[in-house]
Amino acid sequence: MTKHPLLLLTGGIFALIVAMGIGRFAYTPLLPLMQQALFFTDADAGYLASSNYAGYLIGACLAGVLPLAKRKTFYVRSGLVVSIVTTLSMGLTTSYFLMLLLRLASGVASAFIFVLASSIVLDKLAATGRTSWSGLFYSGVGLGIFFSTLFIPGLHHLFDWQGVWIGLAAVSVLLALFIWLWLKDSPGPATKREQQISAAPAPPRKWLPWLIASYGLEGLGYIVTGTFIVAIAANTPAFNGDATIVWTVVGLAAVPSCIIWSMLAKKTGYSKALMMAMVLQSVGIALPVFSLSQVSLLISACLFGATFIGITTLATTLARQISPTNSNRVIGYLTAVYAGGQMIGPTLAGILSSYTGSYHSALIGAASAVFLGALLLVGGIRYDQATTHNERGHLHAIYKH
């Protein structure tokens, strides 16, 4: 194992920056630039996004069913190579068909890295009694989104949209050097503290399907804003065609969100906190339907950024509590359903917006899906009440010893 858990955690954060913040989400702020240069319709953009999420679905399914436990480090590194190569290649082609294939491969790599890096980092943090650091780990996605937006305007000014992809690939290579050194898995027997934490009260296994269904609806709904919010803003006079600031706000709001939601979950219970986050997100998704002012779009971006990674943190933590001895498989199942929703969402939204000439129908449908997902979590609140009460006494007993 890496000598200090902080280095392992940093390696995990960098992995999420490369695979998720850049490899997966850089497409969102680049979409308006690519549409302008390549004359993509909204439907074309939706298919391209869905190709990436189809790859994410494939990768999540493979990560959930293949026996990867003994070679997590190898597969994370392989995923990094694929992620960087596909990011670079996006800047070297104008072929729409080739872009579809590249985004598909990038999605597979992103899922492998997310599922396996989550398993490596969360398991090691639990083993060393640092589970409170998990929120810092997931902040890597927000950091990736934020830092990528800092590079995009300058790179686009100097080299056009293709140079942005190539420049982001170069940044990814630099981060990959540290990931290679610090993010390593070394399975070993659970420590006494890890065994005690794994045994902590959690919702029963029979409640897992409700969590999975809710998370699938989240994937279906959130990704509409996650794909098109910058394009929506770019088409409004308020941003004069340059709406990168909207994605910057998403990244900034996402960075502390995991820590905040994790702290709230410890007080209210994970199911209740997850439900609250999804309700807030549905409001943020629907907001541009009622107002396209600069303020309303920035509030929408803030609500979206403040919830979408927090929801992932809460859902994966809940899943790990339900099945602590098989975390990578359960997280893989969750991620697969989430990816299935992501694959459908952009395609439907792109077709709807091309047909109607507006994003309103797509946003209303997306907000409704997320809100319905929140309602599916109502039954888990009763387990929260029992779990949070017992967990306080349980943790008191652990730290007393």
N, C-alpha and C positions, 0 to 999 in steps of 0.2 A: 504493500500500500504506500501511496505517497506519504512522505514523512509527516507532513502536517496537514490536517483536514482542510485548512484554509487554501492550500495550494490545489487540493483536489476540487474544492468548491469553485475556485477561480477557473480551473480547467473546464469544469462543467458549464460555468457561465459563458466562457468564450465559445464553447461548443454550440450553445444555444444562439449566441450572436451570429455565428457563421451559418448554421443550418436553418434557423428560424428567422431571425431578424433580417438577415441578408438573403440567404438562399430561397426562403419562402416568401417573405413579405416585402422585399425590395420591389417586387413587381407592381405593387399598389401605387407608389408615387411615380414609378416609371411609366405606368399605363398611359396617362395623358400625353406624355412625350412620344411614346411609341404610336399611339393613335394618330397623332398629328403628322408624324413622319411616314407612317406605313398605311395610313387610311383604314385602320381597323374600325369596324362597327362595334357597337356594344355587344352584339351577339358573338362576334369574333373574339373579343376580349374575354367574354364569359367562358367560351370554350377553352381558351388558353389557360385561364385560371382553373377550370374544372379538370384539365389534363394534369395539372400539378397536384390537385387534391385526389385524383384517381390514383396517382403514384403514391401519395401519402396513405391512401387506403390499402394499397397493395403492401407497402412497407410495414404498416401497422399490423396487418394480418400475419405477415411473415414473422415479424418480431414477436408476435403473441403465440405462435404455434411451433416455430422451429426451436430445437434445443440449443439455445445460444448462451446458456448460463455460464459455461466454462470459457467462452471466447468473446465476452462482451467488449473488451478493449479492441480486439482485432476488427470487429464489425463496426464499432464506432469510428475507428480510423479509416476503414474502407468507405464508410458513409461520408466522411469528411472529404476524401479525395474526389468522390463522385459529385458532391455538392459544389466544390470549388471548380471542378472542370465544367460542370453544366452552367454555373454562373458566368464563367469566362466565355464559354461558347455562345451564350445568348448575345454577346457583343460582337460575335464574329459572323453572324448570319442575318439575312433578311427573309429567309424562307419560312413561311408560316408553318408548313408541315414539320420542318426540322425543329422549330420552336416548340411545337406540341410535344415532340419526343423528348426534347431537353427538359421541359417543365415536368413531364412524366417522371423521368429519371431523377430529377431534383426532388420531387415529392417522395419517392421511395427512400432516398438518402435522408431526407429530413425526418421521416418517421422512424427510421432505424436509430438515428442519433438521438431523437427526443426520447423514445422509449428506453433505450439502453443506457443513455447518459443519466436519465431520471433514476433508473434502477440502481446504477453504480453509486451515484451521489447520495440518494435518499437512504439507501441501505447503509452506507458508510457513516453518514451523519447519525443515523439511529444507533449504530454500533459504538460510536464515540460519545453518545449522549448529547448530540448537538442538533436535534430535530428542529429547533427553532430557526436554524439557518436555511431551512428549505425555501422560505420566501425569497431569500437572497438569490438562490439558485435560479428560480423562475424569472427573476428580474432580467436575466440575460436576454430574453426576447424583447423586452421594452428597450433595453440598452442598444440592442442591435438595430431596432427601428429608429431610435433617436439618432445614433451616430451615423447611420446610413443617410439620413436626411441632411446631415451636415456636409457630406461629400457630394451629394447629387447636384446642387445648383452650380458649383464650381466646375465639376467634371463635365456637366452638360454644356456649360458655356464654352469650355475649351475643346471638347471632343464629341459633342452631340450625344444622343442617348446610348449609342454603342460604347462610347468611352466610359460611361457610367458603369455599365456591367463589368467591363474590364477592370476599372479602378476598384470596384467593390470586390472583385476576385483577388486582386493584389492584397487588399486589406485582410481578406480571409486567409490567404497564405501565411501572412505574418502571425495572425492569431493561432493558426493551426500548429505552428512550432511549439507554442506553449501548451496547447491541448495535448500534443504528442508526449510532452514531458510530464504533465501533471495529472491527466485524467486516465488513471489506470485502475483496473479492478483486480483485487486479490482475494478471492473468496476464502473465508475461514470460518471457524466455529463462532457462533453468536456469543457475544459477551453476556454477562449476567444482566447488565442494564438493558441490552437489546432484547433479551428474552423477556424481561419484565415489561418493557414498553410494548413489545409485540402482543403480549397477553392482555393489554389494556382493553377495557370494554369498548365495543364498537357495534354499529348496527348489524343485525343478523344477515347471514349470506342471502337469505330469501329476498332481502330488500335490494340487492344488487341490480336486478333487471330494471327496477324503477329508476335507479341512478343512471344506468346505461341508456335507457330510452330518453331521459331528460337531457343527457349529454349529447345524444344524437340530434335532438331538436335544436340545441345550442349551436352545434356545428352547421346545421342547415340555415339558421337565422343570422348568426353573427358574421358569417363570411360575406354576406351581401354588402354590409358596410365595410368589412375588411378588404373587399376587392374594389368597390366603386366610390368610396367616400371622397378620395382625392379627385376623381373624375367629375363627381357631382359638384365639388367646390370649384374646380377649374372652369366649369361651364357657367358660373355665376359672375356677374360684373364685379362683385365685392373683392375678388382675388385677382382680377386682371389676368387670368390665365395661368398664374403661378400659385398653385395651392399646396406647395410642399409643406408650408407651415402647419397645415391641418394634420399631416402625418407626423410632424414633429411633436405636436401636442399629444397625439395618440401615444407616441413613444415615451414622452415625459410622464404622462399620467400612468403608464403601465409599469414604470420602474419601481415605485414604492407600493404599488397596488397589492402585490403578493404578500408583503409583510403586513400591510394594514388588514387585509382580509383574513390572514392567518391569525392575527391577534384578536380580531373580532370573533372568529370562529371558536376560539378557546373560551370566550365568554358566553356566546349565544348557542354554540353547537354548530357543527359543520353543515348540517342539512339546512338549518335556518339561514346561515350566512350565505350559502350557495343560492338559496331561493331569493334572498334580498339582492344579491349581485345580478341575478338574471332579470329580475323585475327592473332594476335600474338600467340595465343594458337595453331592454326592450324600449324603454322611454327614449334613450339616446338614439336608437336606430330609427324610431318613428319621427323624431324631432324635425328633420329636414322636410318632411311632408307638409308641415304646417308653417315653416319659415325657412327661407334660404338666405337669410341675412348672415353676415360674417360672424356675428356673435352666436347665433343659433348653431351654425356649423361647427364653430370652435367648441361650444358646449357639448354638441353631439360627439365630437372627437374625444373630448375629455371623458365623458361618460363611457364611451366605448373602450378607450385605453385603460381606464380605471377598473374595468370589469373583465375583459376577455381573457387576460392571463390569470387574474385572480380566480376566475371560474375554473380554469384548468388546474390551478394549485389546489383548490378546495376539492374538486372532483377526484383528482388522483390521490390526494391524501385520504379521502374517504374510502376509496377503493383499496388502498394499502392497509387501512385499518381493518377492513372486512376480510382481506386475505393477505396477511403480513408475510406468509411463508412463500408466496408465489407472486411477488409484486410485479415482475416484468410481464407475466402472462396476463394478469388482470388489467394492468395499465395498457397492454396491447389491445385487449378487447375494447376497452373504453375508447382508445385512440382510433380503432378501426371504425366504430360506429360514428364517432365524431367526424372522421374523414369521409365517411359515406354521405353524411349531411353536407359537408363542404363541397363534395364533388357535384351534388345536385344543385345547390344554392346558386352559384354564379351562372350556370347555364340557364336556369329558369329566370333569374333576374335579368340576364343579358337579352334573352328572347322577349321578355315582357317590356323592357325599356325600349328595345328596337321597334316593337310593335306599337306601343302606345306613345312613344316619343317622350316619355317621362319615367323617372325612377320611382314615382309615388307608389304604384301597385307593388313593386318589388319590395320596397321598404316596409309597407304595411304588412305584407305576407311574412317578411323576415321577423319583424317585431312580434307578430302574432305567434310564430313558431317558438321564439324564445320565451314568451310569456306562458305559453302552454307547457313548455318544459319546466318552468318554475312551479306551476301548479302540480306537476307530477311529484314534486318533492315534499308536498304537504305531509304525506304519511310518514316521512322520516323525522319530523320534528319531535314526535314522542320518544324516539330513540335518542335524540339529542339531549332531552331532559334527563334521561337516565344516565347517559354516557358522561355528560359534563359533570354531573354530581359525583358519579363514581370515580371519574378521572381525577378530580381534585384530591380525593382521599387517596387514590392510587399513587399519584405523583408525590404526595406528601410522604407516603410510606417509602417510596424509592429514595427520595433525597434525605429522609431521616436516617437511612442506612448509609 
